[in-house]
Amino acid sequence: MATDDDVQLTVIEYGAVAAEYAGAATHPDAPRAIVDDYAIVVDALALARRVPTEDVPAVLAVGTRALMRVHRALLG
């Protein structure tokens, strides 16, 4: 079972990965779908920092799916 430290490190790493997409996802010419999905990514990160430890994996799962959509959309 994951410890609180493991979960906190996962949230930090998720934030670091999400930040790498910020420039492309917030570019003025980015398609609306990318912007919307990236907003979900950012919201999931914010929520993951506030919910109880046992709820973090589910929150990050939603954010990760949105981040995958952003990634795929950016690839074209």
LINGIFEN-V504417 format. One record per backbone hydrogen bond with DSSP energy under -0.5 kcal/mol. CO is the residue of the C=O (numbers start at 1). NH is the residue of the N-H. If there is no record, write none. Layout:
co=CO nh=NH
co=CO nh=NH
//
This chain:
co=3 nh=7
co=4 nh=8
co=5 nh=9
co=6 nh=10
co=7 nh=11
co=8 nh=12
co=9 nh=13
co=10 nh=14
co=11 nh=15
co=12 nh=16
co=13 nh=17
co=14 nh=18
co=15 nh=19
co=16 nh=20
co=17 nh=20
co=17 nh=21
co=18 nh=21
co=19 nh=22
co=21 nh=25
co=22 nh=26
co=24 nh=27
co=27 nh=30
co=31 nh=34
co=31 nh=35
co=32 nh=36
co=33 nh=37
co=34 nh=38
co=35 nh=39
co=36 nh=40
co=37 nh=41
co=38 nh=42
co=39 nh=43
co=40 nh=44
co=41 nh=45
co=42 nh=46
co=43 nh=47
co=44 nh=48
co=45 nh=49
co=47 nh=50
co=47 nh=51
co=52 nh=55
co=52 nh=56
co=53 nh=56
co=53 nh=57
co=55 nh=59
co=56 nh=60
co=57 nh=61
co=58 nh=62
co=59 nh=63
co=60 nh=64
co=61 nh=65
co=62 nh=66
co=63 nh=67
co=64 nh=68
co=65 nh=69
co=66 nh=70
co=67 nh=71
co=68 nh=72
co=69 nh=73
co=70 nh=74
co=71 nh=75
co=72 nh=76
//
